[in-house]
Amino acid sequence: MSRCHALIPAAGVGARAGASIPKQYAEINGVPMLAHTLRAFVGAPGIAGVHLVISPEDEWLDSLGKQVIPAGVKVHRAGGITRADSVANGLRAMAAEADANDWVLVHDAARPCISPAMIAAMIDELKDDAVGGLLAQPVADTVKRADSAQRVAQTLPRDGLWLAQTPQMFRLGMLADAYARFPEVTDEAGAMERAGHVPRLVAGDARNIKVTYPADFALAALYLKDHS
């Protein structure tokens, strides 16, 4: 029977977040953001193992220690220049203990508001799918395309538009092959699409935000307080 593994790429510096340290180590509600993310996967039913990919030059993880890394999380100092590099390197590192037919849930370290319930619901919906898929949210707002002067160039119909989230859940072998062929993509679904597959969209939760800008920390703190 295929197992499910989590892969968390966390080798970036998060320059747009405005923090003095890589944003995955910035605190939210007194706890490093990365710790919130890892705890959700460690506590999720159906996850056989959690793998964290960090930069070989990471100087923060060792000093924070158990404050960040729950028991059982495997750390790989295999991060690359891009997110795609880090994920591809992580998939190779996982191959020693995961089968090509096992599922891998790739999740951004900067989405700390994911919950075990969201993860379990996603696994339940995709476990029998031929391809896999991703959490996403239907676009609710009117979408505008800007010109070079930041004026409205076009109003886009929002029908059928979704905002991609993570986790993105695919078979390890298929995903590794797709990344090897299309390393320029920005997410797992993009690699699978380029490889000719059609990922399934699974309705996610609006609280599963990506912490990108300084104001996002306050919103994440509010959502995480509701989790506790």
C-alpha positions in Angstrom: 0.0 0.0 0.0 1.3 3.5 -0.9 2.4 5.6 2.0 2.2 9.4 2.3 5.3 11.5 3.1 5.6 15.3 3.7 8.4 17.3 2.1 9.0 20.8 3.4 11.4 23.0 1.4 12.8 25.7 3.7 16.1 26.9 2.1 15.0 30.4 1.2 15.7 33.7 2.9 12.2 35.4 2.5 13.5 38.8 1.6 10.1 40.3 1.1 9.0 39.5 4.6 11.2 42.2 6.1 12.6 40.0 8.8 16.2 40.1 10.1 16.5 36.4 9.8 15.1 33.9 7.2 11.4 34.2 7.6 10.8 30.5 8.4 12.6 31.2 11.7 10.7 34.4 12.5 8.4 33.9 15.5 4.6 33.8 15.3 2.9 33.7 18.7 6.2 33.1 20.3 7.1 30.1 18.1 9.3 30.0 15.0 7.0 29.8 11.9 8.7 26.6 10.7 7.8 24.9 13.9 4.1 25.6 13.3 4.3 24.1 9.9 6.2 20.9 10.9 4.0 20.3 13.9 0.9 20.2 11.6 2.4 17.4 9.5 3.8 15.4 12.5 0.3 15.5 14.0 -1.5 14.6 10.8 -3.0 11.1 10.5 -1.7 9.2 7.5 1.7 10.9 7.3 4.5 8.2 7.4 7.4 10.7 7.6 8.3 14.4 7.5 11.3 15.6 5.5 12.7 19.1 5.9 15.1 20.5 3.2 17.3 23.4 4.4 20.3 25.2 2.9 23.7 23.7 3.5 24.7 27.1 4.9 21.8 27.3 7.3 23.1 28.8 10.6 19.8 29.0 12.5 18.4 25.6 12.8 21.1 24.1 15.1 20.8 27.0 17.5 17.0 26.7 17.7 17.1 22.9 18.0 14.0 21.2 19.4 12.1 24.5 19.5 11.7 24.1 15.8 12.2 20.4 14.9 9.6 17.9 16.4 10.8 14.4 17.0 10.9 12.2 13.9 11.5 15.0 11.4 14.4 14.2 9.0 16.5 17.1 8.0 18.3 17.2 4.7 20.9 20.0 4.1 20.2 19.8 0.4 18.6 23.1 -0.4 19.3 24.6 -3.8 19.2 28.1 -5.3 15.5 27.9 -6.2 12.5 26.2 -4.6 12.4 23.8 -7.5 16.0 22.8 -6.8 15.3 22.2 -3.1 12.3 20.1 -3.9 14.1 18.0 -6.5 17.0 17.5 -4.1 14.6 16.5 -1.3 12.9 14.0 -3.5 16.3 12.4 -4.2 17.2 12.3 -0.5 13.8 10.7 0.3 14.3 7.8 -2.2 16.3 5.7 0.4 13.1 5.2 2.5 10.2 6.0 0.2 9.0 4.0 -2.9 8.4 5.6 -6.3 4.7 4.9 -5.9 4.5 6.6 -2.5 2.7 9.9 -2.2 4.7 13.1 -1.4 2.9 16.1 0.0 5.1 19.2 -0.8 4.3 22.1 1.4 5.7 25.6 1.8 7.4 26.3 5.1 5.8 29.8 4.9 2.3 28.4 5.1 2.2 27.8 8.9 -1.6 27.8 9.2 -2.1 24.4 7.6 -3.8 22.1 10.0 -3.7 18.3 10.5 -7.4 18.3 9.5 -6.7 20.0 6.2 -3.9 17.6 5.5 -6.0 14.5 6.4 -8.9 15.7 4.2 -6.6 16.3 1.2 -5.1 12.8 1.5 -8.6 11.3 1.7 -9.7 13.0 -1.4 -6.6 12.3 -3.5 -5.4 8.9 -2.3 -7.1 7.0 -5.1 -6.5 9.6 -7.8 -4.5 8.6 -10.9 -2.4 11.8 -10.8 -2.7 13.7 -7.6 -3.4 17.3 -7.0 -3.2 20.4 -4.9 -5.1 22.5 -2.5 -6.4 25.7 -4.1 -9.0 28.4 -3.6 -11.4 29.6 -6.3 -10.8 33.3 -7.1 -13.5 35.4 -5.5 -12.3 38.9 -6.3 -12.4 40.7 -9.6 -9.1 40.3 -11.4 -7.3 43.2 -13.1 -4.2 43.0 -15.4 -1.9 46.0 -15.0 0.2 47.7 -17.7 3.7 49.0 -17.2 2.4 52.2 -15.6 0.4 50.2 -13.1 -2.9 51.2 -14.7 -5.7 48.7 -15.6 -5.0 47.1 -18.9 -7.7 44.5 -18.7 -10.3 43.0 -16.5 -10.0 39.2 -16.6 -13.0 36.8 -16.2 -12.5 34.9 -13.0 -14.6 31.9 -14.0 -12.4 28.8 -13.6 -9.5 30.7 -11.9 -8.1 29.2 -8.8 -5.3 30.4 -6.4 -2.8 27.5 -5.9 -1.8 26.6 -2.3 0.2 23.8 -0.8 0.4 20.9 0.0 0.6 19.6 -3.5 0.4 15.8 -3.5 1.9 13.6 -6.2 3.6 10.2 -6.5 7.3 10.4 -5.7 8.5 8.8 -9.0 6.2 10.8 -11.2 7.1 14.1 -9.5 10.8 13.5 -9.5 10.7 12.7 -13.3 8.7 15.9 -13.9 11.1 18.1 -12.0 14.1 16.5 -13.8 12.5 17.4 -17.2 11.2 20.8 -16.3 13.3 22.4 -13.5 12.2 25.9 -14.3 8.7 25.6 -12.9 7.5 27.3 -9.7 5.5 24.5 -8.2 4.9 20.8 -8.3 1.6 21.1 -10.2 3.4 23.1 -12.9 6.0 20.4 -13.3 3.3 17.7 -13.6 1.3 19.8 -16.1 4.4 20.3 -18.3 4.9 16.5 -18.1 1.5 16.0 -19.6 -0.5 15.2 -16.4 -3.7 16.9 -15.3 -3.6 17.6 -11.5 -6.8 17.8 -9.6 -7.9 20.9 -7.7 -9.0 20.3 -4.1 -10.8 23.2 -2.4 -8.6 24.4 0.4 -9.1 26.8 3.3 -8.6 30.6 3.0 -6.7 30.5 6.3 -3.9 28.5 4.6 -2.1 31.7 3.7 1.5 32.1 2.6 3.4 34.5 4.8 5.2 36.7 2.3 4.9 40.3 3.4 5.3 41.9 6.9 1.5 42.3 7.4 1.0 38.6 6.8 2.6 37.8 10.2 -0.3 39.4 12.1 -2.9 37.5 10.1 -1.1 34.2 10.5 -0.9 34.9 14.3 -4.6 35.3 14.4 -5.3 32.2 12.5 -2.9 30.1 14.5 -4.4 31.4 17.8 -7.7 30.0 16.5 -6.0 26.6 16.0 -4.8 26.4 19.6 
